[in-house]
Every structure is written in structure tokens, then in C-alpha cells.
Amino acid sequence: IHKKIVFSQDYKGQKLAEQIFQGIILVSAVIGFIYGYITEQFGWTVYIVMAGFTLSCLLTLPPWPMYRRNPLKWLPVQESGTEEKKSGDRKPKRHAKS
């Protein structure tokens, strides 16, 4: 009934998102430059790069399921009560004489 909403990506998902982001930006910059050069309109270059930026943001910023395929396997919580020493068992620290 109550679904858990996940707002995170795993490490491999972050790497994939970064590669997709950079690829889209690069491709849109090249296409924008070529189209702007052919039409001799710098505005088209800016529009195409901005469209590529918007597309890359829509594909990489939300935590889509493809970015959460490799979750980290955490170690189980260990009880620390047996490892703690009593305060009386500790030796006092010696300070160096000057």
C-alpha cells in the first residue's frame, strides 16, 4: 500500500548518468555548431545546445530505475558491547615532560 520512493543512484548508475550527460552535451554541441555554421546563425547553435542540455537533464537528474540496478550490499550491524573496554581497565595516558 505504501511504496518506498527512492531518491538515490548507485555508483555505477552515477557513472552511466555522467556518460549519458556528457555524450548528449557533446553531440548537441557538434550538431549545433555545424547547423549554426551552415545557416550562419549563432542563435541556432545556442538553441540546439540548450535543447541538448534540457534533454540530458531530463534523462540523468531523476533517479530512473536504470541508475539503481547495482545497489550496495552493506554489512550487517554488529553489537559493540563485547568489544568495549571498561573505563577502569584503561591505563592513564602519560604526558611528556618538557
The 8 nearest C-alpha neighbors of each residue, nearest first, counted from 0:
[[1, 2, 3, 4, 5, 6, 64, 63],
 [2, 0, 3, 4, 5, 6, 64, 7],
 [3, 1, 4, 0, 5, 6, 64, 7],
 [2, 4, 5, 1, 6, 0, 7, 62],
 [5, 3, 2, 6, 1, 7, 62, 63],
 [4, 6, 7, 3, 62, 8, 67, 63],
 [7, 5, 62, 4, 8, 61, 63, 3],
 [8, 6, 5, 62, 9, 67, 66, 61],
 [7, 9, 67, 66, 12, 62, 13, 10],
 [8, 10, 12, 67, 70, 11, 69, 13],
 [11, 9, 13, 12, 14, 8, 69, 70],
 [12, 10, 14, 13, 9, 15, 69, 66],
 [66, 11, 13, 15, 9, 10, 14, 8],
 [12, 14, 10, 16, 11, 15, 8, 17],
 [13, 15, 11, 17, 12, 16, 18, 10],
 [16, 14, 12, 18, 17, 13, 19, 11],
 [15, 17, 13, 19, 59, 14, 18, 20],
 [16, 18, 20, 14, 15, 19, 21, 13],
 [17, 19, 15, 21, 20, 16, 22, 14],
 [20, 18, 22, 16, 17, 21, 23, 15],
 [21, 19, 17, 55, 23, 18, 22, 16],
 [20, 22, 24, 18, 23, 19, 25, 17],
 [23, 21, 19, 25, 24, 20, 18, 26],
 [22, 24, 26, 20, 25, 21, 27, 51],
 [23, 25, 21, 27, 22, 26, 51, 28],
 [26, 24, 28, 22, 23, 27, 21, 29],
 [27, 25, 23, 29, 28, 24, 22, 30],
 [26, 28, 30, 24, 48, 51, 29, 25],
 [29, 27, 31, 25, 48, 26, 30, 32],
 [28, 30, 32, 26, 31, 27, 33, 25],
 [31, 29, 27, 33, 32, 28, 34, 26],
 [32, 30, 44, 28, 47, 34, 29, 33],
 [31, 33, 35, 29, 44, 30, 34, 36],
 [32, 34, 36, 30, 35, 31, 29, 37],
 [35, 33, 37, 31, 36, 32, 30, 38],
 [34, 36, 44, 40, 32, 38, 41, 43],
 [37, 35, 39, 33, 34, 38, 32, 40],
 [36, 38, 34, 39, 35, 33, 40, 32],
 [37, 39, 35, 40, 36, 34, 43, 41],
 [40, 38, 36, 35, 37, 41, 34, 43],
 [39, 41, 35, 42, 38, 43, 36, 44],
 [40, 42, 44, 35, 43, 39, 45, 36],
 [43, 41, 45, 40, 44, 46, 35, 47],
 [44, 42, 46, 45, 35, 41, 40, 47],
 [43, 45, 31, 35, 41, 47, 32, 42],
 [44, 46, 42, 48, 43, 47, 49, 41],
 [47, 45, 43, 49, 44, 48, 50, 42],
 [46, 48, 50, 31, 44, 49, 45, 43],
 [47, 49, 51, 45, 27, 28, 50, 46],
 [50, 48, 52, 46, 51, 47, 45, 53],
 [49, 51, 47, 53, 52, 48, 46, 54],
 [52, 50, 48, 54, 27, 49, 53, 24],
 [51, 53, 49, 55, 50, 54, 24, 48],
 [52, 54, 50, 56, 51, 55, 49, 57],
 [55, 53, 51, 57, 56, 52, 50, 58],
 [54, 56, 58, 52, 20, 57, 53, 59],
 [57, 55, 53, 59, 60, 54, 58, 52],
 [56, 58, 54, 55, 59, 60, 53, 61],
 [59, 57, 55, 56, 54, 60, 61, 16],
 [58, 60, 16, 56, 57, 61, 55, 20],
 [59, 61, 56, 57, 58, 62, 16, 55],
 [62, 60, 63, 59, 57, 58, 6, 56],
 [63, 61, 8, 6, 7, 66, 60, 64],
 [62, 64, 65, 61, 66, 67, 59, 58],
 [65, 63, 67, 66, 62, 68, 8, 12],
 [64, 66, 63, 67, 68, 12, 62, 15],
 [12, 65, 67, 64, 8, 63, 68, 62],
 [68, 66, 64, 8, 9, 65, 69, 12],
 [67, 69, 65, 66, 70, 64, 12, 9],
 [70, 68, 67, 9, 71, 11, 12, 10],
 [71, 69, 9, 68, 67, 72, 10, 8],
 [72, 70, 73, 69, 9, 10, 74, 67],
 [71, 73, 70, 74, 69, 75, 9, 10],
 [72, 74, 71, 75, 76, 70, 77, 69],
 [73, 75, 76, 72, 77, 71, 78, 70],
 [76, 74, 77, 73, 72, 78, 71, 79],
 [75, 77, 74, 78, 73, 79, 80, 72],
 [78, 76, 79, 75, 74, 80, 81, 82],
 [77, 79, 80, 76, 81, 82, 75, 83],
 [78, 80, 82, 81, 77, 83, 76, 84],
 [81, 79, 82, 83, 78, 84, 77, 85],
 [82, 80, 79, 83, 78, 84, 77, 85],
 [83, 81, 79, 80, 84, 78, 85, 77],
 [84, 82, 80, 81, 79, 85, 86, 78],
 [85, 83, 86, 82, 88, 89, 81, 87],
 [84, 86, 87, 88, 83, 89, 82, 81],
 [85, 87, 88, 89, 84, 90, 83, 91],
 [88, 86, 85, 89, 90, 84, 91, 83],
 [89, 87, 85, 86, 90, 84, 91, 83],
 [90, 88, 87, 86, 91, 85, 84, 92],
 [89, 91, 92, 88, 87, 86, 93, 85],
 [90, 92, 89, 93, 88, 94, 87, 86],
 [93, 91, 90, 94, 89, 95, 88, 96],
 [94, 92, 91, 95, 90, 96, 89, 97],
 [93, 95, 96, 92, 97, 91, 90, 89],
 [94, 96, 97, 93, 92, 91, 90, 89],
 [97, 95, 94, 93, 92, 91, 90, 89],
 [96, 95, 94, 93, 92, 91, 90, 89]]
